[in-house]
Amino acid sequence: MDKDKFWAIIEKGVGKNHIPTLMRELNKLTPEEIISFQARFDDIHSSAYNWNIWGACIIGGAHCSDDGFTDFRYGLIALGREIFEKALDNPDSLVELDIPKINNESFGYVAGDIYKEKSGNDIYDNYPARIGACDDDLGEQWDFEDYDESFDRLPNITKKYMKK
């Protein structure tokens, strides 16, 4: 599935109760199309796996263990293409949002659930090679608790959420 079709499906639920909307949209697809959607979802999800997004998440007060950061990135996708891509380009743009409320664990499992309902199988039983797997290049790691370093990287989020 190409990015435009993927984001068109996601966008139908932005600003609404997005999980039921996503469920409805994925139910319109064939099992093969759902696998393709999940592969694109995983690719886009991986693209936000970096220290600056993680720093915005932690400084902004979201629960950010490894699992929490996974759920945070699911939530970013649920907010739609514009917010997601803006955050990739400038993680400090997340200051405009209520960062702790971005986490959305359930959003990451919708395609797998719909696929199982339609096919009776686990989505990863027939999963293709990754479109763009996380390459472990998270960028430069930094100390999220250091005010000055955080301010240098994410000035707006740091001013809003950290005390000097």
N, C-alpha and C positions, 0 to 999 in steps of 0.2 A: 504494500500500500504506500502510495507516495505521501509526502508530508502534507500537501494541500488537502487531500481527501481525509487524512487522519485528523487534521485540525478542524475541518468542516464538521466532522462528527463530534469532536470535543466541544466546539463552539455552540452547538445546539443546546447544551446544558449550562452554559456559563450564565450566572445570574439567576439560575433557577435551582430546583432540586436536581442537581446534576447526576447523581447516581441512577435514579429511575429514568432520566432522559437518556443516559448512556446505555442503560439496559435495553430500552426501547429501540434505539438506533442499532445496537449490535444484533438484536434479534432479527433485524431486516437482512443481515448478512448471512452468507453461507459459512459453514465451518472453516473452509479454506480462507475466506476473507477475514474471519475473526482471528485466525492464526496470524495473518499478515498484519492486521491491526495491532495485535499484541507485540509482534516483532518491532513494529515502528514505535509503539509505546515504550518498549524497553530501550530502544535506541535513543529516543528523546529523553527518557528518564536518566540514562547514563550520561547524557551531555551536560547535565547539571551537577554532576559529581565532581566538585572541586572545592578547594579550601575557601574561596571567597563566598560562595553560596553557603557553605557550611558555617562560616564565620557569621554571616548575616542571620542565619538560623539561630545560632547559639547566643549571640549578643542580643538578638531580638527577643529572647526568652522562650523560644520553642524548645520542646524536649528533643534533644539531639544526640542520643546514642546512635550507634550505627543504624538500628532499626528506626529510630525516630527521624533520622535524616532521610531514610528511604521514604517514610510516610510524608515528610515535608515536601520532597520532590514530587510525590504523587499529587499532593495538594497544589503545588505550583502548576502542574499540567492541567488540573481541574479548573484553574483560574483562566485558562485560555492562552492562545498563542501570543497575543500582544504582551501580556504581563510576563509570561514565561520567557520569551525572547528578550524582552527588556531587562529582565533579571540576569540572563546570561551575559548580556552586554555590559550591564552595570548593576551588580548585586545591591548596591546602595539604594537603588530605586525601590527596593522592597520596603523602605521606610514609610511609603505611602499606604501600606497595608497593615493589618493587625497580624503581625508575624506569628504569634503563638497559635492563632486559629487556622493557619495554612495547612497543618498536618491533616492528612486524609487517608488513613490506612486502607479503608474499604475500597477507595477508588482504584487502587492498583490491582484488585482482584476481579473486577467486573467481567472483563473479557474471558478469563478462565472459567468463571462460573457459567456464563452464557454458553461457552463452547461445550462444557460438560453437559449442560441441559440438552443441547442440540445433538451432540454426537455420542454421549455416554462415555467419552474418554477424557483424560487429562490433556490440557492444551499442550503441555510440553512433551507429550508422547510423539507428536508429529511436528515439533517445532523446527523451523529452518535454521540454517547457520545465521548467526547474528548479523544484522545490517551494519552495526557500528558498535561493537562492544566497548565497554569502558577500557581505556588503554593505560590506566593507572597514572596518567599525567594529571595530577590534581592541582598543578601549579605549585607555587612556593608555600610551604606550611608556615604558619605564624602563630603567635601566642594570642589567643582570643581574649585573654584576661588582661593583657597589657593595653591600657587606655591609649597611649600615644601610637602604638603600632596599629591598633584597631582604627583609630581616628585617621591615620594615614591611608588606610585601605577603604574604610566605610565611614566617612565623616558624619553623614546624616544619621545613620543607624546608631553609631557610637554616641553622638550627642543626645539622641532620644532615649537610649536605654542604659547607658553606662554612667556611673558617677566617677569623676576624676579623683 
